[in-house]
Amino acid sequence: MLKRLIADIEERFHPSGIRAHVLMYGDKVQVGYFDPQAKKMHSYTKEQQLPPDDIVESGKPILQLNVDDSLTSPEAALATAKEQCQTKFPWQITEQFVIVLQNPGVPQYTITGISRSLQALVVVIDATTGHVVEATSAPLAGYDRHR
């Protein structure tokens, strides 16, 4: 399904630059293409091209994402992330997740869930093997419950 959606976007919009990431949340999917000359990220949904974003230099290269290298499906990665959250953070109830597929050297899913107590639960999964790389928990965006 993901490969077909990417093919449809590329056939319809003919994006330039390198495919850098796929962002999935709920039933929405957005594919990002990095233009190294303009230093901009161009993102597309199946319906539209979104306004480009400027890229802040991080010192790390943005690598091409080849979806064929991702042997683990987004659905399997999400199931693994949910299981990891229930095992490692059982007191954190999380129902909403955002999935990012990117290539920081090896294709990986970064799956972030927000708990009811405003904790960000982040599970990183190697997309080639399906194995969990790390699972962490931190307050959401500097949220301080004591304010």
C-alpha positions in Angstrom: 0.0 0.0 0.0 2.8 2.5 1.0 4.8 1.8 -2.2 1.6 2.3 -4.3 0.9 5.6 -2.6 4.4 6.9 -3.2 4.2 5.8 -6.8 0.9 7.7 -7.2 2.4 10.8 -5.7 5.5 10.7 -7.9 3.4 10.0 -11.0 1.0 12.9 -10.2 3.4 15.6 -8.9 6.8 14.6 -10.3 8.7 15.9 -7.2 12.3 16.9 -7.5 15.0 16.2 -5.0 15.5 13.0 -2.9 12.7 11.1 -1.1 13.6 11.8 2.5 10.8 10.6 4.6 7.2 9.3 4.9 5.0 10.7 7.7 2.0 8.7 8.7 -0.7 9.8 11.3 -4.1 8.2 11.4 -5.2 7.6 7.9 -3.1 10.5 6.5 0.2 10.0 4.7 2.7 12.7 3.7 5.9 12.1 1.7 8.8 14.5 1.9 11.4 15.2 -0.8 14.6 17.2 0.0 15.9 19.7 -2.6 19.6 20.1 -1.7 20.1 23.1 -3.9 17.3 25.2 -2.3 17.7 23.5 1.1 13.9 23.0 1.2 11.7 20.0 2.0 8.7 19.6 -0.3 5.9 17.5 1.0 3.0 15.9 -0.7 -0.2 14.1 0.2 -2.1 12.1 -2.4 -4.3 15.1 -2.9 -1.9 18.1 -2.8 1.5 19.6 -2.6 2.1 21.4 0.7 4.1 24.6 1.1 7.9 23.9 1.2 9.8 24.0 4.6 13.2 25.5 5.0 15.7 22.9 6.4 17.9 23.9 9.3 21.4 22.5 8.8 22.1 19.7 11.4 25.5 18.7 10.1 24.1 15.3 9.1 23.3 14.5 5.5 19.7 13.8 4.4 19.8 10.4 2.8 17.6 8.9 0.1 14.8 6.7 1.4 14.3 3.6 -0.6 11.1 2.0 0.5 12.1 -1.3 -1.0 14.8 -1.5 1.7 12.0 -1.4 4.4 11.1 -5.0 4.8 8.9 -4.3 7.8 5.5 -2.7 7.0 4.3 0.4 8.9 1.5 -1.8 10.4 3.9 -4.3 11.8 6.2 -1.5 13.1 3.3 0.1 14.8 2.2 -3.2 16.4 5.8 -3.7 17.7 5.9 -0.1 19.0 2.5 -0.5 20.8 3.7 -3.8 22.4 7.0 -2.1 23.4 5.1 0.8 25.0 2.8 -1.6 26.9 5.8 -3.6 28.2 8.2 -0.8 29.0 5.7 2.0 30.0 2.6 0.1 31.2 1.4 3.1 33.3 1.3 5.3 30.2 -1.9 4.9 28.2 -1.2 5.8 24.6 -3.8 5.7 21.8 -2.5 8.1 19.1 0.8 7.5 17.2 2.7 9.3 14.6 5.0 7.2 12.3 8.0 8.5 10.5 10.0 6.3 8.0 13.4 7.8 7.2 16.9 6.7 6.4 19.6 8.0 8.9 22.0 5.3 7.5 19.6 2.4 7.6 15.8 2.7 7.1 14.0 3.1 10.4 10.6 3.9 11.8 10.4 6.5 14.6 7.0 6.0 16.2 5.9 8.5 18.7 2.8 8.2 21.0 1.5 10.8 23.3 0.2 9.5 26.6 -2.8 10.9 28.5 -0.3 12.3 31.0 1.5 14.2 28.2 4.5 11.9 27.9 6.1 11.4 24.5 6.8 7.7 24.1 9.3 7.2 21.3 10.1 3.8 19.8 12.7 3.5 17.0 12.5 0.3 14.9 15.0 -0.9 12.3 12.8 -1.1 9.1 15.0 -3.8 7.6 14.7 -6.3 10.5 11.7 -5.1 12.6 13.9 -5.0 15.7 13.5 -2.3 18.4 16.5 0.0 18.4 15.4 2.0 21.4 12.4 3.0 23.4 12.3 6.2 25.5 9.9 8.4 27.4 10.1 12.1 28.0 7.7 15.0 28.9 6.0 16.3 25.8 7.8 19.4 24.4 8.9 20.7 27.8 5.4 20.3 29.4 5.7 21.0 33.1 2.7 19.8 35.1 3.8 22.1 38.0 3.2 25.4 36.2 
